[in-house]
């Protein structure tokens, strides 16, 4: 069974790009970016870089299934725009299931705030994460 950790990462700045220090998802030692094959993507997790702590707390509630997603698709944002974190700029999302002793992330895709998943990652198998490590990783952010 996989474990989840959050680890510091940096999105380098440049022309019209803010440098962002954020927390990336680490699944059993490998970044979710690597698993999804999006290392060249400019998207980052919504954790550790924004000034809006209420936004971060709200998303933690969604990721830990204590609150429903606001997205029309019911999916959860994992990687977002590094400038604003808004779904309208596009985000990598997934369905999250609580199966008791484990959490499952599945059906990864790219979507915008316009109601459709525009790109899916069908070759990515569902990721099962030990429930204890999952909830522990997010409890450190509160």
VENFENLIN-V509003 format. One record per backbone hydrogen bond with DSSP energy under -0.5 kcal/mol. CO is the residue of the C=O (numbers start at 1). NH is the residue of the N-H. If there is no record, write none. Layout:
co->CO nh->NH
co->CO nh->NH
This chain:
co->2 nh->130
co->3 nh->28
co->5 nh->26
co->7 nh->24
co->9 nh->22
co->10 nh->12
co->11 nh->20
co->14 nh->17
co->17 nh->14
co->20 nh->11
co->20 nh->22
co->22 nh->9
co->22 nh->24
co->24 nh->7
co->25 nh->27
co->25 nh->32
co->26 nh->5
co->26 nh->28
co->27 nh->30
co->30 nh->27
co->31 nh->35
co->32 nh->36
co->33 nh->37
co->33 nh->38
co->38 nh->41
co->44 nh->80
co->47 nh->23
co->51 nh->53
co->52 nh->56
co->53 nh->57
co->54 nh->58
co->55 nh->59
co->56 nh->60
co->57 nh->61
co->58 nh->62
co->59 nh->63
co->60 nh->64
co->61 nh->66
co->61 nh->67
co->62 nh->65
co->71 nh->74
co->76 nh->94
co->79 nh->92
co->80 nh->44
co->81 nh->85
co->86 nh->89
co->87 nh->90
co->91 nh->93
co->91 nh->111
co->92 nh->78
co->92 nh->79
co->93 nh->109
co->94 nh->76
co->95 nh->106
co->97 nh->99
co->97 nh->104
co->99 nh->101
co->101 nh->131
co->102 nh->99
co->103 nh->129
co->104 nh->97
co->104 nh->106
co->105 nh->127
co->106 nh->95
co->108 nh->121
co->109 nh->93
co->110 nh->118
co->110 nh->119
co->111 nh->91
co->112 nh->115
co->116 nh->112
co->116 nh->118
co->119 nh->110
co->121 nh->124
co->123 nh->125
co->126 nh->128
co->127 nh->105
co->127 nh->129
co->128 nh->2
co->129 nh->103
co->130 nh->134
co->131 nh->135
co->132 nh->136
co->133 nh->137
co->134 nh->138
co->135 nh->139
co->136 nh->140
co->138 nh->141
co->138 nh->142
co->139 nh->142
